[in-house]
Amino acid sequence: MDSIKLILMGTDKTDQFLGYIFFAFIGVLISLLEDTATRDVNKHNSPIRFSKSFWIQDNALRILLGILLIYVSIRFSTLITGFEISEFMAFCIGLSIDILFKKVKSVKLG
């Protein structure tokens, strides 16, 4: 069982890994909420009043991609950066992944 944990999480410390995931999700959530707070309510398909169901539908791809990228980034952070991850670094990963996703989405190819 410990070898499976090591493969899936890169550590045998489940609580530490889940803590990093938690801080990364806070980073993504802050970015998503900031985007919601500054949204253009005059867009043709955007509701004037906040709608949780519209927000989830509108951001479903971002949320799913964020979950996957957070997992991969935290799992392989030591290999990518060469040093141990911290809670602050996990938070920054979450914040930057969503910002990176928004930038990539805004690039128009062709």
N, C-alpha and C positions, 0 to 999 in steps of 0.2 A: 504493500500500500504506500509506503514512503517513497518508493521509486516512481510511482505514478504521480504523486504530489510534486516530486522534484521535476519530472518531465513537464507537467502541466503548468506549474507555478514558478519553476526555477528555484524553489526553496521548499523546505519542509515546514515552514512557519506559516500555517494557513491564516492565522489572525493578522500577521504582519502584511501578507499579500492582500487580504481583504481590506485592510486599513488603507493601503495605497490605492486600491480600486475606489474606495469611498472618497478619498480626497480628489482623485481624478474626476469622478462624477460631479463633485461640487464645482470644479473648474468648468466642466461642460455646461452644467446647469446655469452658472453665472453668465456664461457667454450666450446661451439660449435666451435667458430672461432679459439680458441687455438688448438683444436683437428684437425681442418682443416689445420692449418698452419704447424702442425707437422706430417701430414699424410705421409704414405709410398706410393709414386707415382709408385713404382715398383710392387705393389700388382697386381695380375692378372686381377682384374675387376675394378681397379681404373684408371680413366683417367689421362693422364700425365698433361694436362692443366686443370685448375679449370673449373668445369661445375656446374652451379647453379642447373640445373634440376637433375643431379646425386646427388648432395649434399642433396637436399630435399628428394629424394627417399631413399638415404642411411640413412638419419637421421629421417625419418618420424615417426617411432615409438618413438624415443627419444624425438622429439618435442611434439608429442601428449601426451606422458606420462609426460613430463615436464609441459605442460599446466595443466593437471589434478592434478598433485602433488602440483604445485604451488598454485592452487586454494584451495585445501584441506588444505595445510599447513598454508596458510595465514588466511583462514576462521577459523581454529581451533587453531591458534597459541597461543591465550590466554589460552585456555584449556590445551594445550600441555606443554607450558613453565611456565604458571602462571603469566606472566607479559605482558604488552602491547607491541605490535610489533612496530618497528621503520622502517624508510626507509633503514637503514643499515642492520637491521635484515632481511628485505625482500630481499635485494640484496644477502645476505649470503644464504638465503633459495634457491634462484634461482641457485646460483653457486654450492651449495652443492648437490642439487637434481640431477643435471646433472652428477656430479662427482660420486655420489652414484649409479646412473644408470649405468655408465660405469663399476664400480667395480662389481656390481651384474651381468652384462652381461658377464664379463670376467670369472666368476666362472664356472667351469665345474663340473657338478654333475655326479656322477656315474663313 
